[in-house]
Amino acid sequence: MNTIDLNTEKLVTDLKRIIADSEELLRATADAVGEKAGVLRERLSETLASAKRRCHELETRTVDCAKAADQVVREHPYQSIGAAFGIGLLIGVLVTRK
């Protein structure tokens, strides 16, 4: 798994945790009265719905990109190995430069 996949997975996990915590907060403040509390709960509910949609879209896009990358590597294995070697060599040269 590469760095982008790990970062994406961490982002999705963090988004899911934020969504769960926000839903718990909504349930805990259900007894709160007042116009401001109602407005805030409504706004938080809308934001949660939007975050859920974005999280689902991000997961879907990530899976699609992983499948596409897998397909390209399977269709062109030697070119993929060559490209990976070249990029690794370039990074190694840049890192060891003074």
QUINOR-V635778 format. One record per backbone hydrogen bond with DSSP energy under -1.0 kcal/mol. NH is the residue of the N-H (numbers start at 1). CO is the residue of the C=O. Records with the same first field share a line. If there is no record, write none. Layout:
BEGIN
NH=CO, CO
END
This chain:
BEGIN
6=2
7=3
8=4
9=5
10=6
11=7
12=8
13=9
14=10
15=11
16=12
17=13
18=14
19=15
20=16
21=17
22=18
23=19
24=20
25=21
26=22
27=23
28=24
29=25
30=27
32=29
38=34
39=35
40=36
41=37
42=38
43=39
44=40
45=41
46=42
47=43
48=44
49=45
50=46
51=47
52=48
53=49
54=50
55=51
56=52
57=53
58=54
59=55
60=56
61=57
62=58
63=59
64=60
65=61
66=62
67=63
68=64
69=65
70=66
71=67
72=68
73=69
74=70
75=71
76=72
80=76
81=77
82=78
83=79
84=80
85=81
86=82
87=83
88=84
89=85
90=86
91=87
92=88
93=89
94=90
95=91
96=92
END
